[in-house]
Amino acid sequence: MVQGVVVTNFLATSAASLEALKTASLLKSLPINAFIFGENGTGKKSLARYILPNAPIVDASAYDELEDALRSNTTLIISNFDKIPNFDNFQLLLDKYSVRIMALATSVFNSEVIEQLFGIKVFLPPLRERMEDVAVLAEHFLQESTRVLGVENDIQIDVSRIDLSHNAHSIRRYVYMQVQLQDINETELMEIMENFLSSRLGGNSDYRNFLYLYEAPLINAGLFRFKTQLQLADKLGLNRNTLRKKIAENKEYLKYE
């Protein structure tokens, strides 16, 4: 099992995340406002929660709610900080109510404002630059999903196949999907295909255009199981030339050749 440092929901294994965790540990004991930035799904809220475990989280785009939160709390986590419509007014409220804040955003959107309001900035790089953390997060979501879905945890997750475009959100979605697919039956699989195709049909060559959805998985599974094209052709009842043609037609979707 992959091991990592676990702090609430912030898991740290890579050098970048461990450095962020080190800074966060320092911030727990210092009355300093901090700005945490990075792409969605990089762990900003989890890290802020570690620093201010009892602070409510409020979205800056809901400014009336933000004002109420500033009046009624001594600590606050503010997401989408770049959505505040009036930073001058926000500064006045912050000074008036003496609230300690952790502000979250996807980037340093206004250097002057950030420098004025925050003593420390913490950057969380995207997970594609923190590959050591990907395996730890995948293991975490695997444990979570098997518990939630009530299935046996004997599943192997190939992290190299995860699309990290949405960081941890991508990992959670992929892991949950893999867990759910373990017990899928033919009827459920056909329902998934039907739902997928129902909104996409309407062209003049749809049969040919969507044939890869059947052929590519069949070839991938066959080559993985039987190892060679010769054996696969025999198992599928195809001659080798026909199989080679199908492999060439589906090349962009194949993992094995």
MOZIRA-V285253 format. One record per backbone hydrogen bond with DSSP energy under -1.0 kcal/mol. NH is the residue of the N-H (numbers start at 1). CO is the residue of the C=O. E is the energy in kcal/mol with one decimal. If there is no record, write none. Layout:
# MOZIRA-V285253
<<NH | CO | E> <NH | CO | E>>
This chain:
# MOZIRA-V285253
<<5 | 12 | -2.8> <7 | 10 | -2.4> <10 | 7 | -3.6> <12 | 5 | -3.1> <18 | 14 | -2.4> <19 | 15 | -2.1> <20 | 16 | -2.0> <21 | 17 | -2.3> <22 | 18 | -2.1> <23 | 19 | -2.1> <24 | 20 | -2.5> <25 | 21 | -2.5> <26 | 22 | -1.6> <27 | 23 | -2.2> <28 | 24 | -1.4> <29 | 26 | -1.1> <32 | 30 | -2.2> <34 | 101 | -1.7> <35 | 120 | -2.5> <36 | 103 | -3.1> <37 | 122 | -2.6> <38 | 105 | -1.5> <42 | 39 | -1.4> <47 | 43 | -2.3> <48 | 44 | -2.5> <49 | 45 | -2.6> <50 | 46 | -1.6> <51 | 47 | -1.7> <52 | 48 | -3.0> <55 | 52 | -1.4> <58 | 77 | -2.6> <60 | 79 | -2.6> <62 | 59 | -1.6> <63 | 61 | -1.2> <66 | 62 | -2.1> <67 | 63 | -2.6> <68 | 64 | -2.1> <69 | 65 | -2.4> <70 | 66 | -2.3> <71 | 67 | -1.7> <72 | 68 | -1.6> <76 | 100 | -2.1> <77 | 56 | -2.6> <78 | 102 | -2.7> <79 | 58 | -2.0> <81 | 104 | -3.1> <83 | 80 | -2.4> <84 | 81 | -1.5> <90 | 86 | -1.8> <91 | 87 | -2.4> <92 | 88 | -1.8> <93 | 89 | -2.2> <94 | 90 | -2.6> <95 | 91 | -2.3> <96 | 92 | -2.4> <97 | 93 | -2.4> <98 | 94 | -1.1> <100 | 74 | -2.9> <102 | 76 | -2.1> <103 | 34 | -2.5> <104 | 78 | -3.1> <105 | 36 | -1.7> <109 | 107 | -1.6> <114 | 110 | -2.6> <115 | 111 | -2.6> <116 | 112 | -1.8> <117 | 113 | -2.2> <118 | 114 | -2.2> <119 | 33 | -1.6> <120 | 33 | -1.2> <122 | 35 | -2.9> <124 | 37 | -2.6> <129 | 126 | -2.0> <130 | 127 | -1.5> <133 | 130 | -1.8> <135 | 131 | -1.0> <137 | 133 | -2.6> <138 | 134 | -2.6> <139 | 135 | -2.2> <140 | 136 | -2.2> <141 | 137 | -2.8> <142 | 138 | -2.0> <143 | 139 | -2.3> <144 | 140 | -2.2> <145 | 141 | -3.0> <146 | 142 | -2.4> <147 | 143 | -1.5> <148 | 144 | -2.7> <149 | 145 | -2.9> <151 | 146 | -1.6> <154 | 152 | -1.4> <159 | 157 | -1.1> <161 | 158 | -1.8> <162 | 159 | -1.4> <167 | 164 | -2.0> <168 | 41 | -2.2> <169 | 166 | -1.6> <171 | 167 | -1.7> <172 | 168 | -2.7> <173 | 169 | -2.1> <174 | 170 | -2.4> <175 | 171 | -2.7> <176 | 172 | -2.7> <177 | 173 | -2.1> <178 | 174 | -2.4> <179 | 175 | -2.4> <180 | 176 | -2.5> <181 | 177 | -2.1> <189 | 185 | -2.5> <190 | 186 | -2.5> <191 | 187 | -2.0> <192 | 188 | -2.1> <193 | 189 | -2.2> <194 | 190 | -2.6> <195 | 191 | -2.6> <196 | 192 | -2.3> <197 | 193 | -2.5> <198 | 194 | -2.3> <200 | 197 | -1.7> <201 | 197 | -1.5> <209 | 205 | -2.7> <210 | 206 | -2.1> <213 | 210 | -1.3> <214 | 211 | -1.5> <215 | 211 | -2.5> <216 | 212 | -2.1> <218 | 214 | -1.6> <219 | 215 | -2.6> <220 | 216 | -2.9> <221 | 217 | -2.8> <222 | 218 | -2.2> <223 | 219 | -2.9> <224 | 220 | -2.1> <225 | 221 | -2.1> <226 | 222 | -3.3> <227 | 223 | -1.5> <228 | 226 | -1.8> <232 | 228 | -2.2> <233 | 229 | -2.9> <234 | 230 | -1.7> <235 | 231 | -2.3> <236 | 232 | -2.5> <238 | 233 | -2.5> <243 | 239 | -2.0> <244 | 240 | -2.7> <245 | 241 | -2.1> <246 | 242 | -2.2> <247 | 243 | -2.5> <248 | 244 | -2.3> <249 | 245 | -2.3> <250 | 246 | -1.6> <253 | 250 | -2.1> <254 | 251 | -1.3>>
